[in-house]
Amino acid sequence: MPKRILQGTVTSDKNEQTVTVLVERRFTHPVLKKTIRKSKKYRAHDANNQFKVGDTVRIEECAPISKTKRWTVVTEASA
C-alpha cells in the first residue's frame, strides 16, 4: 500500500526534531453543494530542524516515531 503524502504549512517548530504541520483540505458539501475548508494538524519528524514556521512542506506517512508522531517531513514543497 502506498504511503500517503500531504502538503501543509509549518505552524510550530518549538520542539526538537518535530514540526507541527497544518494541512487544509477542501471538499463540496453533499447537501449544500458549497465548498468547505477543513484543516487538521499533524506532528511530523524533522531530523535536522531545518524547517521554520511558515514553510510549506510535504509530509509522508511512516511507522510511529513517538506517541504523537506518525509522519515525517519529505521535502519543502515547491511554490
C-alpha positions as CSV (number, residue, x, y, z in Angstrom):
1,M,0.0,0.0,0.0
2,P,1.5,3.4,-0.9
3,K,2.2,5.9,1.8
4,R,0.1,9.0,1.9
5,I,1.7,12.3,1.1
6,L,0.1,15.6,2.3
7,Q,1.1,19.2,1.8
8,G,0.7,21.8,4.5
9,T,2.2,24.8,6.4
10,V,4.5,24.6,9.4
11,T,2.8,26.2,12.4
12,S,5.3,25.4,15.1
13,D,8.9,24.3,15.3
14,K,9.5,24.7,19.1
15,N,10.1,21.0,19.8
16,E,13.4,19.3,19.0
17,Q,13.2,17.3,15.7
18,T,9.5,17.9,15.4
19,V,7.3,20.3,13.5
20,T,3.5,20.8,13.6
21,V,2.0,21.0,10.1
22,L,-1.4,22.4,9.3
23,V,-3.0,20.5,6.4
24,E,-6.1,22.0,4.8
25,R,-8.5,20.1,2.6
26,R,-11.4,21.3,0.5
27,F,-14.5,19.4,-0.5
28,T,-18.0,20.0,-1.6
29,H,-20.7,19.6,1.0
30,P,-23.0,16.7,-0.1
31,V,-26.3,18.6,0.5
32,L,-25.5,22.3,0.3
33,K,-23.1,21.9,-2.6
34,K,-20.9,24.5,-1.0
35,T,-17.1,24.3,-0.9
36,I,-15.9,23.7,2.7
37,R,-12.4,24.1,4.1
38,K,-11.4,21.8,6.9
39,S,-7.9,21.7,8.5
40,K,-6.0,19.3,10.7
41,K,-2.7,19.5,12.5
42,Y,-0.1,16.7,12.2
43,R,3.1,16.3,14.1
44,A,6.0,15.4,11.8
45,H,9.6,14.3,12.3
46,D,12.2,16.9,11.2
47,A,15.5,15.2,11.9
48,N,17.7,18.3,11.1
49,N,15.5,21.0,12.5
50,Q,15.7,22.7,9.0
51,F,12.0,23.8,8.7
52,K,10.7,27.0,10.3
53,V,7.3,28.5,10.9
54,G,5.6,29.5,7.6
55,D,7.4,27.0,5.4
56,T,5.2,24.9,3.0
57,V,6.3,21.2,3.3
58,R,5.3,17.8,2.2
59,I,4.8,15.1,4.9
60,E,4.7,11.3,4.4
61,E,3.2,8.6,6.5
62,C,5.7,6.4,8.4
63,A,5.9,4.0,11.3
64,P,5.2,5.5,14.7
65,I,8.2,7.5,15.9
66,S,6.7,8.6,19.2
67,K,3.4,8.9,21.0
68,T,2.1,11.6,18.6
69,K,4.4,11.4,15.6
70,R,3.4,9.2,12.6
71,W,4.6,11.4,9.8
72,T,8.0,12.6,8.5
73,V,8.8,15.7,6.5
74,V,9.9,14.7,3.0
75,T,10.8,18.0,1.3
76,E,9.9,21.6,1.2
77,A,7.0,22.0,-1.3
78,S,7.7,24.0,-4.4
79,A,5.7,27.1,-4.8
